[in-house]
Amino acid sequence: MTIDRKLMRNGNGWAISINSTILGFLDVNPETDMIRYTMENEKLIITKSDKKVKAVH
């Protein structure tokens, strides 16, 4: 699957919006799961991390 996305300004950096379809393919719950970025041969690879989001009290 290939999806072209526009980058969005976020403070001093840039952000990528990840739609719910992609989150579903990755089995990621944005409320509890983290994702991992890996750079490989000039490609950005996004996978589900083993780490979880810390609860905010």
C-alpha positions in Angstrom: 0.0 0.0 0.0 1.2 3.5 -0.8 -0.3 6.7 0.4 1.0 10.2 -0.3 0.5 12.6 2.7 1.1 16.3 3.1 3.4 17.4 6.0 1.9 19.8 8.6 3.6 22.5 10.6 3.9 21.5 14.3 5.7 24.0 16.5 9.3 24.2 15.2 9.0 20.9 13.3 6.8 19.0 11.0 4.2 16.3 11.6 2.6 13.4 9.6 -1.1 12.6 10.2 -1.7 8.9 10.3 -5.3 8.0 9.5 -7.3 5.3 11.3 -7.0 2.8 8.4 -3.2 2.7 8.8 -3.5 2.6 12.6 -5.7 -0.4 12.1 -3.2 -2.2 9.8 -0.5 -1.6 12.4 -2.9 -2.7 15.3 -2.1 0.6 17.1 -4.3 2.3 19.6 -3.1 5.9 19.8 -4.5 6.2 23.3 -2.2 3.4 24.7 0.4 2.3 22.1 3.5 4.0 20.8 5.0 3.7 17.4 8.6 3.4 16.3 10.3 5.2 13.4 13.2 3.5 11.7 15.3 5.0 8.8 16.5 2.4 6.3 17.9 3.1 2.9 16.4 6.6 2.8 13.0 5.2 3.8 11.0 5.9 6.9 9.5 2.8 8.4 6.8 3.0 11.0 6.0 0.0 13.2 4.2 -0.6 16.5 6.5 -0.2 19.5 6.7 -2.6 22.4 6.4 0.5 24.7 3.1 1.9 25.9 2.0 5.5 26.5 2.4 6.5 30.1 -0.9 7.2 31.9 -1.5 10.9 32.7 -3.1 11.5 36.1 
